[in-house]
Amino acid sequence: MNETPFVDLAVHHSPRDLRDKFALGFTKALRFCADTFFAKRYGHRAIVLETVAAVPGMVGATINHLKCLRRMCDDAGWIRTLMEEAENERMHLMTFIEVAQPTLFERLVILAVQWVFYLSFFALYLVSARTAHRLVGYFEEEAVISYTLYLKEIDEGRSPNLPAPEIARRYWKLPDSATLRDVVLVVRADEAHHRDINHGFASQLAGLEPVGLPARYPEHAADTRAAA
């Protein structure tokens, strides 16, 4: 396993206009709902939220793919980046299913929330791709905070530090001795990378220069099917 990439917990994009403020306000509202519903059940929170987190990358990749076909132009690497983001978030979900099995009620919540969010985000991306990417950037800021709090729960003994699931060891190339804490560290690093990439995309669409380099991505298995 390579050393877990450093995550700058202080990164936050200050909203510049109404679109940014809308994205931040909507994110904070969803965060309040998640905190109210899940409290400190971070394993169950991860399962439900990762089913939603895997949606934006697929939506963005699909719309950009169709746009490039219509315009007969290059995508500058956006499609592959967004597809990889969606796949990465799905692997987060597959990992946390091994940690905390979702209840029947949570499965019903997933069904409802995923369809509502998919259709809403698809419409938002068509209207304003910039706002959509900014929204995802703020989502990922909150994800970094959530996984940091999860680490605190593990470190202080309130959540068990279980052995890392096999799927996680294969996907992130972790040693056989890896624990849940190691998994949360690499998942948090993934989210920090997505945070910076989506804020960068939003800034690019707004004609602004991205602020610094994106957080370094952890090393992943090239074949996710083999990892699963």
Secondary structure, 3 states (H helix, E strand, C coil): CCCCCCCCCCCCCCCCCHHHHHHHHHHHHHHHHHHHHHCCCHHHHHHHHHHHHHHHHHHHHHHHHHHHHHHCCCCCCHHHHHHHHHHHHHHHHHHHHHHCCCCHHHHHHHHHHHHHHHHHHHHHHHHCHHHHHHHHHHHHHHHHHHHHHHHHHHHCCCCCCCECCHHHHHHCCCCCCCEHHHHHHHHHHHHHHHHHHHHHHHHHHCCCCCCCCCCCCCCCCCCHHHHC
